Amino acid sequence: MGLPRFSRPKGVDGQLSPNLYVANCGPAVGLSFDTIASVFSKFGEVKGVYPADDSGARIIVSYFEESSAQEALKELHGHPCPVLGGRLLHIRYSVVQPPCQVSDSAPVSLVDSELNIPGIHLFHDFVSAKEEKELLAAVDKRSWNSLSKRRVQHYGYEFCYETRNVNTKQYLGELPSFVSAIVERISSFPSLECTADLVLDQLTVNEYPLGVGLSPHIDTHSAFEGFIFSLSLAGPCIMEFRRYTEGAWLPKSASSSDMSVECPANSSSFLRKAIYLPPRSMLLLSGEARYAWHHYIPHHKIDMVKDSVIRRSPRRVSFTFRKRSEWVLANVNFLSIATPPDKMMLLSSWLKKHT
């Protein structure tokens, strides 16, 4: 069951409530929920302490009685609290929001088997701490391309974000030598015999600053083959998976850009599952997980994992390995002159044979 959600009371600004919104207080400023609860329990029995948002510096203290919240606000608002490191607390009343169909976060699994999504495999400690350091140093010696909120590097083939496809006419060369051991390790995945003959030839390196995630999407069907490998380095994150129950994830128009399936912004009819990706772990998406579920990294600074608060690192770097689609290579000349409906007919025919 998800955490309760709170908001400021409507109407009069001083409306009583057993819940308090407390700013300048939380894990991001070095104060645990247990420490905060011990301070506020002086004024009455505390029902719970919850994050107010993803900042880690604003929390909700929930009492059983309104009188307890009233007394705590009177004593602590606008005053430095010695027990909380002398921090000046800013407090106001808050109310519980009614439950909605989609909560702020889905329950987070620690292992792939808990998700029950065919085609997802998570391998912990896929690289060592030493290898992680070497991989980060290698990419930091190279040039980054800046997007709106993150930086990227492309190897093998460049991924064109405007068309959501690879530019097969612009070959960047073989994958760099510093990932050779990783590629070899992928080819020897235990219990995944189908990866033995897989020749990965496209790599995208993403650097995510603190608080930056990734919008819900499915990697372009026609651009890449059925296996996508993503190595997480430098910091943890939550990856959420969404499957739309009414076919809303299918392309709705016939333009070439629709070959990357984006998340419908106004749809709430979907299943949601999430998994924790620790540093140095490798995630494999294939089959149903690859083609039918959107994957998404929430834009958070902290994540709730099994009732624990996990603060994200100042930086997270992912190495995503793919194989460019033989469909694109075989039909590159046709695609340059075909009308959008013809492109979609050809793509649909190819997908039926390969999925």
C-alpha positions in Angstrom: 0.0 0.0 0.0 1.4 3.4 -0.9 2.2 6.3 1.4 -0.6 8.8 2.2 -0.6 12.0 0.2 -1.0 15.4 1.7 -1.9 18.9 0.6 -2.5 22.4 2.1 -6.0 22.8 3.5 -8.4 24.8 1.3 -10.1 27.9 2.7 -8.8 29.6 5.8 -5.0 29.4 6.2 -5.1 28.3 9.8 -7.6 25.4 9.5 -6.8 22.7 12.1 -5.5 19.3 11.0 -3.7 16.5 12.8 -1.1 16.6 10.0 1.8 19.1 9.8 3.9 20.1 6.8 7.4 20.8 8.1 10.1 22.4 5.9 13.9 22.5 6.5 13.6 19.0 8.0 14.3 15.5 6.6 16.9 13.0 5.4 18.5 15.5 3.0 19.6 17.7 5.9 20.8 14.8 8.0 17.7 14.1 10.1 16.2 10.6 10.1 12.5 10.0 10.4 13.0 8.3 13.7 14.8 11.4 15.1 12.0 13.7 13.8 9.3 11.4 15.3 11.0 11.4 18.7 11.0 15.3 18.8 7.4 15.7 17.7 6.1 12.9 19.9 6.7 15.3 22.9 3.4 16.9 21.9 1.3 13.7 21.4 1.3 10.3 19.8 2.7 10.4 16.2 1.0 8.3 13.6 3.8 8.6 11.1 6.5 10.7 9.5 6.4 10.8 5.7 8.3 12.6 2.9 6.3 15.6 1.6 8.0 15.5 -1.8 11.2 14.2 -3.4 13.5 16.9 -2.0 14.3 15.1 1.2 14.1 18.4 3.1 10.3 18.6 3.6 8.3 16.1 5.6 4.8 15.5 7.0 4.3 14.7 10.6 0.9 13.0 11.2 -0.7 12.9 14.7 -3.7 11.0 15.9 -5.1 14.2 17.5 -5.5 17.7 16.1 -4.6 19.1 19.5 -1.2 17.5 19.3 -0.5 19.1 16.0 -1.7 22.5 17.2 0.7 22.4 20.2 3.7 21.2 18.1 3.1 24.0 15.5 2.8 26.6 18.4 6.0 25.5 20.0 8.3 24.7 17.0 7.2 26.9 14.1 9.7 29.6 13.4 12.0 28.6 16.2 15.4 26.8 16.1 15.1 23.3 17.5 18.3 22.2 19.4 17.5 18.5 19.2 17.2 18.8 15.4 20.6 20.4 15.0 19.3 24.0 15.7 17.4 24.1 12.4 14.7 26.7 12.0 11.5 24.9 11.2 8.8 26.2 9.0 5.5 24.5 9.8 1.9 24.7 8.5 -1.1 22.4 8.6 -1.7 19.8 6.0 -4.6 17.5 5.0 -4.7 14.0 3.6 -5.6 14.0 -0.1 -8.3 11.5 -1.3 -6.9 8.4 -2.9 -6.4 8.6 -6.7 -6.1 5.9 -9.3 -2.4 6.5 -9.8 -0.2 7.1 -6.8 3.1 8.9 -6.8 5.1 5.7 -6.8 4.6 2.0 -7.4 5.8 -0.6 -4.9 9.5 -1.2 -5.5 10.9 -4.7 -6.0 14.5 -5.6 -5.3 14.8 -8.6 -7.6 13.4 -9.2 -11.1 11.3 -12.3 -10.1 9.1 -10.1 -7.9 8.0 -8.1 -11.0 6.5 -11.0 -12.8 7.2 -9.4 -16.2 8.5 -11.8 -18.8 11.8 -10.7 -20.3 13.2 -8.6 -17.4 16.5 -9.8 -15.9 18.5 -7.9 -13.3 22.1 -8.9 -12.5 23.5 -7.4 -9.4 27.3 -6.5 -9.2 27.7 -7.1 -12.9 30.9 -5.1 -12.7 33.3 -4.5 -9.8 33.8 -1.2 -8.0 37.2 -1.0 -9.8 35.7 -1.6 -13.2 33.0 1.0 -12.4 35.7 3.6 -11.7 37.6 2.8 -14.9 34.4 3.0 -17.0 33.5 6.4 -15.6 37.0 7.7 -16.1 37.0 6.5 -19.7 33.9 8.3 -20.7 34.9 11.4 -18.8 37.9 11.7 -21.1 35.6 11.9 -24.1 33.3 14.6 -25.3 29.7 14.8 -24.1 26.7 16.0 -26.1 24.3 18.1 -24.0 20.6 17.6 -24.1 18.1 19.7 -22.2 18.6 18.0 -18.8 21.3 15.4 -19.3 24.5 14.6 -21.3 25.0 11.7 -23.7 27.7 9.9 -25.8 27.0 7.6 -28.7 29.2 4.8 -30.1 28.7 2.5 -33.1 25.8 4.4 -34.5 24.3 7.8 -33.3 20.8 7.8 -32.0 18.8 10.7 -33.5 16.4 12.0 -30.9 14.4 14.0 -33.5 13.5 10.9 -35.5 13.8 8.4 -32.6 15.9 6.2 -34.8 19.6 5.3 -35.6 21.4 6.9 -38.5 22.7 3.9 -40.3 24.5 6.0 -42.8 26.7 7.5 -40.1 28.8 4.7 -38.8 30.9 5.9 -35.8 33.2 2.9 -35.7 33.4 -0.2 -33.5 32.4 0.1 -29.8 35.3 1.5 -27.7 37.8 -0.9 -26.2 37.0 0.1 -22.7 33.6 -1.8 -22.9 35.1 -4.9 -24.6 35.0 -6.9 -21.3 31.4 -5.8 -20.7 30.3 -6.9 -24.1 32.1 -10.3 -23.7 30.5 -10.8 -20.3 27.0 -10.1 -21.8 27.6 -12.8 -24.4 28.1 -15.4 -21.6 25.0 -14.5 -19.6 24.0 -17.6 -17.5 20.7 -19.3 -18.7 20.5 -16.9 -21.7 21.8 -18.9 -24.6 20.3 -16.5 -27.1 22.8 -13.8 -26.2 25.8 -16.0 -27.2 25.6 -15.0 -30.9 24.4 -11.5 -30.3 26.7 -8.8 -31.8 26.0 -5.5 -30.0 27.0 -2.6 -32.1 25.4 0.5 -30.6 26.1 2.1 -27.2 24.5 5.2 -25.6 26.0 6.6 -22.5 23.7 8.8 -20.4 24.7 11.0 -17.5 21.8 12.0 -15.2 22.3 14.8 -12.7 20.5 14.6 -9.3 16.7 14.8 -9.7 16.7 14.0 -13.5 15.0 10.9 -14.8 13.6 9.6 -18.1 10.1 10.0 -19.6 8.0 6.8 -20.1 8.8 5.2 -23.5 9.5 2.0 -25.4 12.7 1.9 -27.3 12.0 2.2 -31.0 10.8 -1.1 -32.3 12.3 -0.8 -35.8 15.7 0.8 -34.7 16.9 -2.0 -32.5 16.7 -5.8 -32.1 15.0 -7.5 -29.2 17.6 -7.2 -26.5 18.5 -4.0 -24.6 21.1 -4.0 -21.9 21.5 -1.2 -19.4 24.4 -0.9 -16.9 23.9 1.5 -14.0 27.0 3.3 -12.6 27.8 5.9 -9.9 24.4 6.0 -8.4 21.1 4.2 -7.8 17.6 4.8 -9.2 14.1 3.4 -9.5 12.9 2.2 -12.9 9.2 2.0 -13.3 7.4 -0.2 -15.9 3.9 0.7 -17.3 1.7 -1.5 -19.4 -1.4 0.1 -20.9 -4.4 -2.1 -20.6 -6.4 -0.7 -23.5 -3.8 -0.8 -26.2 -3.0 2.9 -25.6 0.7 2.2 -26.0 0.4 1.4 -29.8 1.4 4.1 -32.3 -1.7 6.2 -33.2 -0.5 7.8 -36.4 1.6 6.7 -39.3 4.5 9.1 -39.2 8.1 7.7 -39.1 8.6 9.3 -35.7 5.9 7.1 -34.2 8.2 4.1 -34.4 9.3 5.2 -30.9 6.3 4.6 -28.7 5.7 7.4 -26.2 3.5 7.4 -23.1 0.1 8.9 -23.5 0.1 11.9 -21.2 -3.6 11.7 -20.2 -4.0 8.0 -19.8 -4.3 6.4 -16.3 -5.4 3.0 -17.5 -2.2 1.1 -17.0 -0.4 -1.4 -14.8 2.6 -0.1 -12.8 5.6 -2.0 -11.4 9.0 -0.8 -10.3 12.4 -2.1 -9.5 15.4 -0.7 -7.7 18.6 -0.5 -9.8 21.7 -0.4 -7.6 25.0 0.9 -8.9 27.0 -1.7 -11.0 23.9 -3.7 -11.8 22.9 -4.7 -15.4 19.3 -4.7 -16.5 18.2 -6.8 -19.6 14.9 -6.0 -21.4 13.6 -8.5 -23.9 10.4 -10.0 -25.2 7.3 -8.6 -23.5 9.3 -6.3 -21.3 11.0 -4.8 -24.3 8.0 -4.4 -26.6 4.9 -4.0 -24.4 6.0 -2.2 -21.3 7.0 1.5 -21.1 10.1 2.0 -18.9 10.5 5.2 -16.9 12.9 6.7 -14.4 10.9 9.1 -12.1 12.4 12.6 -11.7 13.2 12.2 -8.0 16.0 13.2 -5.7 15.0 10.5 -3.2 13.2 7.2 -3.6 11.2 5.1 -1.2 12.4 1.5 -1.3 10.8 -1.0 1.0 10.0 1.8 3.6 13.6 3.0 3.4 14.6 6.5 2.0 17.3 6.2 -0.7 18.9 9.5 -1.7 20.1 9.5 -5.2 23.7 10.4 -6.0 24.8 13.7 -7.5 25.4 11.8 -10.7 24.2 8.5 -12.3 25.6 7.2 -15.5 24.1 4.4 -17.6 25.6 2.4 -20.5 22.9 1.1 -22.8 23.9 -1.5 -25.3 21.8 -2.5 -28.3 22.1 -4.1 -31.7 20.8 -2.0 -34.6 17.9 -3.6 -36.4 18.5 -5.6 -39.5 15.1 -4.4 -40.7 16.4 -0.8 -40.9 19.5 -1.9 -42.8 17.6 -4.1 -45.2 15.0 -1.4 -46.0 17.1 1.8 -45.7 16.6 2.7 -49.4 12.9 2.0 -49.4 12.5 4.1 -46.2 14.0 7.1 -47.9 11.2 7.2 -50.5 8.2 5.4 -48.9 5.1 7.1 -47.7 4.3 6.8 -44.0 1.5 4.2 -44.4 3.9 2.0 -46.5 6.5 2.3 -43.8 4.1 1.2 -41.1 2.9 -1.7 -43.2 6.5 -2.9 -43.7 7.3 -2.5 -40.0 4.1 -4.4 -38.9 5.1 -7.3 -41.2 8.6 -7.4 -39.7 7.4 -7.3 -36.1 5.0 -10.2 -36.7 8.0 -12.3 -37.8 10.4 -11.2 -35.0 8.3 -10.8 -31.9 
